[in-house]
């Protein structure tokens, strides 16, 4: 019931800041970390694995978001695709479908759309390699017991 909060958190240096009062119309691609306090009207795309989008309560996106990791505290109008880890804060407001692999959601976060878990495809277990000699031994033991 009680556990220490030693979960591995995604930590990336913020290399891009879109400040409060800034409005971008158009698509945004980023590497590393993007901290959003302003508004983006367009697609937001992480271009390198491990990239993180952090969005403050004041930040908003009108368009599709496709990132590896995200910490959302503001509003998104559009589908949100997070291929690794998604954290939704208490003030997060999503209008659109959310595609996620790992989700942490605080009480108060709102989603108006479908939640779609992107599970890893199941792994095929392999058995020992079959050999003709093994088949002959099996057949011989079956004949002996009959």
C-alpha positions as CSV (number, residue, x, y, z in Angstrom):
1,X,0.0,0.0,0.0
2,X,2.7,2.4,0.9
3,X,5.8,2.5,-1.2
4,X,8.7,4.8,-1.7
5,X,8.5,6.9,-4.8
6,X,11.8,5.6,-6.3
7,X,10.2,5.0,-9.7
8,X,12.6,5.7,-12.6
9,X,11.5,9.1,-13.9
10,X,12.4,10.4,-17.3
11,X,15.0,13.2,-16.9
12,X,16.0,15.2,-19.9
13,X,17.6,18.6,-20.2
14,X,15.1,21.2,-21.4
15,X,16.7,22.5,-24.6
16,X,13.7,24.4,-26.0
17,X,11.3,26.7,-24.2
18,X,8.1,28.1,-25.6
19,X,7.3,30.8,-23.1
20,X,3.9,32.1,-21.9
21,X,2.5,34.6,-24.3
22,X,4.1,32.9,-27.3
23,X,1.9,31.5,-30.0
24,X,3.3,29.3,-32.8
25,X,1.2,28.5,-35.8
26,X,2.7,25.5,-37.6
27,X,4.4,22.2,-36.9
28,X,7.0,21.9,-34.2
29,X,9.7,19.2,-34.2
30,X,12.2,19.0,-31.3
31,X,15.0,16.9,-29.9
32,X,15.8,16.6,-26.2
33,X,13.4,18.4,-24.0
34,X,10.6,20.9,-24.9
35,X,9.0,22.9,-22.1
36,X,5.7,24.5,-23.3
37,X,4.1,27.4,-21.5
38,X,2.7,29.1,-24.6
39,X,0.4,27.9,-27.4
40,X,1.1,25.7,-30.4
41,X,-1.4,25.4,-33.3
42,X,-0.1,22.5,-35.3
43,X,1.6,19.1,-34.9
44,X,4.2,18.6,-32.2
45,X,6.7,15.8,-32.9
46,X,9.7,14.5,-31.0
47,X,12.4,13.6,-33.4
48,X,14.8,11.6,-31.2
49,X,14.2,8.7,-28.9
50,X,13.9,9.7,-25.2
51,X,12.7,13.2,-26.1
52,X,10.4,14.7,-23.5
53,X,7.5,17.2,-23.8
54,X,6.7,19.0,-20.5
55,X,3.6,21.2,-20.6
56,X,2.7,23.7,-17.8
57,X,-0.8,24.5,-16.7
58,X,-0.7,27.6,-19.0
59,X,0.6,25.6,-22.1
60,X,-1.8,24.4,-24.8
61,X,-1.7,22.6,-28.1
62,X,-4.3,22.5,-30.8
63,X,-3.2,19.7,-33.0
64,X,-1.7,16.2,-32.9
65,X,1.1,15.4,-30.4
66,X,3.5,12.5,-31.1
67,X,6.3,12.1,-28.5
68,X,8.3,9.5,-26.7
69,X,7.7,10.9,-23.1
70,X,5.3,13.6,-21.9
71,X,4.4,15.3,-18.7
72,X,1.1,17.2,-19.3
73,X,-0.4,19.8,-17.0
74,X,-2.2,21.9,-19.6
75,X,-4.7,21.4,-22.5
76,X,-4.4,19.5,-25.7
77,X,-7.0,19.5,-28.4
78,X,-6.1,16.6,-30.7
79,X,-4.8,13.1,-30.5
80,X,-1.9,12.4,-28.1
81,X,0.5,9.6,-29.0
82,X,3.1,8.8,-26.3
83,X,5.3,5.8,-27.1
84,X,7.0,5.4,-23.8
85,X,5.8,7.2,-20.6
86,X,2.9,9.6,-20.1
87,X,2.2,11.6,-16.9
88,X,-1.0,13.5,-16.7
89,X,-1.1,16.1,-13.9
90,X,-4.3,17.2,-12.0
91,X,-4.8,20.1,-14.4
92,X,-4.3,18.2,-17.6
93,X,-7.2,18.5,-20.1
94,X,-7.2,16.3,-23.2
95,X,-9.8,16.5,-25.9
96,X,-8.9,13.6,-28.3
97,X,-7.7,10.1,-28.2
98,X,-4.7,9.2,-25.9
99,X,-2.3,6.4,-27.1
100,X,0.1,5.3,-24.3
101,X,2.4,2.6,-23.1
102,X,2.9,3.5,-19.5
103,X,0.5,6.0,-17.8
104,X,0.5,7.9,-14.6
105,X,-2.6,10.0,-14.0
106,X,-3.3,12.3,-11.1
107,X,-6.8,12.8,-9.7
108,X,-8.5,15.7,-11.5
109,X,-7.0,15.1,-15.0
110,X,-9.6,15.0,-17.7
111,X,-9.7,13.1,-20.9
112,X,-12.5,13.5,-23.4
113,X,-11.7,10.7,-25.9
114,X,-10.6,7.1,-26.0
115,X,-7.7,5.7,-23.9
116,X,-5.8,3.2,-26.1
117,X,-3.0,1.1,-24.4
118,X,-0.2,0.3,-26.8
119,X,1.1,-3.0,-25.4
120,X,4.2,-4.6,-26.6
121,X,3.5,-7.3,-29.0
122,X,3.7,-10.7,-27.3
123,X,7.0,-12.6,-27.6
124,X,7.0,-16.0,-29.3
125,X,8.6,-18.6,-27.0
126,X,10.9,-21.0,-28.7
127,X,11.5,-24.5,-27.6
128,X,14.5,-26.7,-28.0
129,X,15.6,-27.3,-31.6
130,X,14.0,-30.4,-33.1
131,X,16.3,-32.9,-34.7
132,X,15.7,-35.9,-36.8
133,X,17.6,-38.1,-34.3
134,X,15.2,-36.9,-31.5
135,X,12.2,-37.9,-33.6
136,X,13.6,-41.4,-34.3
137,X,14.3,-41.9,-30.5
138,X,10.8,-40.8,-29.7
139,X,9.3,-43.1,-32.3
140,X,11.4,-46.1,-31.1
141,X,10.4,-45.5,-27.5
142,X,6.7,-45.4,-28.6
143,X,7.1,-48.7,-30.5
144,X,8.8,-50.3,-27.5
145,X,6.0,-49.4,-25.1
146,X,3.3,-50.6,-27.5
